[in-house]
Amino acid sequence: MKRKISLNLSWVMLIVLQFTLLHNANAQQKEKMEDFVKSLMKKMTLEEKIAQLNTDQMPIVEPKIDASGTGGTPPVAFDFSMDPIERERKSQESAMKLRVPVPIMSGRDVIHGFETIFPIPLATACSWDLDMIEKSARIAASEASTSGISWTYSPMVDIARDPRWGRIAECAGEDPWWGSKIAAAMVHGYQGDDLSSPNTILACVKHFALYGGAEAGRDYSTVDMSAGTMFNIYLKPYEAAVKAGAESVMTSFNVVNSIPATGNKWLLDDILRKKWGFDGLIVTDYGSIREMMNHGVGSDLKDVALLALKAGVDIDMASKGFSPKILKALLDEGKITEAEIDQACCRILNAKYKLGLFDDPYRYLNKERMKNELLSEEHRSFARDLAARSCVLLKNSNQLLPLKKSGTIAVIGPLGNAKDDMLGCWAMSTNKETIVTVADGIKKVGGNNVTVLFAKGANATDDSYLLKYGKGRSFDFGNKKPQPKIAERSAEDLMEEAMEVAAKADVIVATLGELASWSGEASSRSDIIIPESQKNLLKALIATGKPVVLVLINGRPLTLTWEDANVNAILEAWQGGTEAGNAIADVLFGDYNPSGKITATFPRSVGQIPVYYNALNTGRPFNESDKYTSKYMDVPNDPLYPFGYGLSYTTFTYGDIKTNKSNLSGGETLEVFATITNTGNYSGEEVVQLYVGDPVASISRPVKELKNFKKIMLKPGETKTVSMSITIEDLKFYNADLKYDWEPGEFIISVGPNSRDLKQTKVVWVK
Ligand code: NOJ
């Protein structure tokens, strides 16, 4: 016994020693960095320091560096006719020729892959595979860092409860707990354990804050939110990313408590810097200093630049608010101090130092790595795996799926043979010829016994308004994005061809959804249906009487009430990236049994929005026999597919849940046990979800909140008991005084395959 205690003590001492050594080493490194940056700044003139505070994220063809171009990113680098490495080398060379050479830190929106494109973030969130999500960021960083990029404007960790908002594609969906896990994993994926490695890059958490709360889902529109929702839901993932060590944060376009985020001292200084201890750099979103004038909080650029600098912004992206002229004028008027400029400059130089750019400004240019890594077999095969795991099976009546690898399959629909539309938003640098279409994937995976036919069947839309505004960006960094074409052929002509092809098929795979340009920035929709032109095609295909599988390619949840009632099988494949077609085929043929679960609610109709699972209760919950309860007269309250929903080719049965204790106190840990059996015919993975409800508290609390999950693999007939823990950390929330704590009492513990179909038990937890 004694020996055991002394052994344990030696372990503890060893751990303390290791911790102290690490702490001291970090402190020494920090001191070294501070000394370096201090002595560098002593050599710099005011103008040279101000130049650091600017970045211009615009496609300017000629590499040119001037005094205002040595900041966060250079005003260069989007001439895609130039070799990317040479282009970046030229910029860096110019920066290193300046009077006081300061290397450029080149930033880019590397959002879901660089050259190897992964599914959109909303899709990867549905994989419930944190390791894979982190690895996707790791690969993106590794690929991007071969061609000079040392900073990515990612992860986007905004919470989105409104699928009309096009940028829901770029985030993890509606849940703060899952969103926080993903935020931390992505930061670690990009930055790794050692930021100075030549294949790790600076992460940038965005858009701080509440950007996803845009009213009516219209991008850039205003945000108006209670303090409770802000702190308990929306701010959580940003905080998690900061705590995970993110070195930079991007402000958002919107107002927070009526003050634009970019000039909001309370948000950037009191919360981000002081409360959360963030000491990295803050960059504005594109032009957001200038836009503060439109918000009505300043009459000229000088007014708003002052607000931004005072709030704690370090880098102005593209507003020209931190120009030498404006900042010097503010200095002359005594409104700002040189110390404030020094502080911002110092944070930027710290970031460059941490990246190792002062040791070797060309360290992120590597032809050899570029050749070996970009679109390598390994990266592509990982992308395929992740894309398959991001697919969500929404319906599968009569076990229509998986398909047999024989017979004739007709791929019909505007997205069946589309390349660029597989990528979704922000896939800037990739070569579209490398993308696998659905038809090609089915051909390849189906093998020689499958005949694959294709017909477009319909235009993605014939709606002139959507055609006009759904065109995508006016520039696309050299890589032309899909531009919806006005029908080259008439709807009748396309339909006739589709019917001829359908007549030859044993099974029809209808490939419908959205073009890539219909989601992402500035791409909101007021209705989230499959457009009429495509719906008409679907109706005609169903009318043939042949089995129809609907494969959806899209960047947001859609309203699928009609489809759910009329189609036997629906696979939500999202925009799956470079390997989309292969991954979809893997799932359709059952080489991979789908396990994805949606992380954003699919409403029945657009009128239900916002509809999300972690809502507060109402004083009049719906009651069939009482008219005066909360409801619509024309549609049920619940969504079509709830958060966490997704099917498999096999079936899982949940037994009653058990806990290690039903009465707990203080810091005890609750273990929740759930027994799951695979009652179907295929091996498959299941995402077992745990939710906690706090029915009586000092403020109204969400009916349930996701607090843990386990992803398990079960063979047919196999049973497993999973165990998931809950501690008081999971019970904490911000109360009416914004104090973060938990309140004792009864808690409802639920486990199940989604946020709706849950088994429950109760525990009592006292302080
Ligand atoms: C505006 C977008 O809101 C932001 O996400 C992006 O990082 C910047 N533009 C830079 O491209």
Residues whose N, C-alpha, C, O or C-beta is under 5 A from the ligand:
A	BS01	NOJ	Q57 D109 Y153 D285 Y286
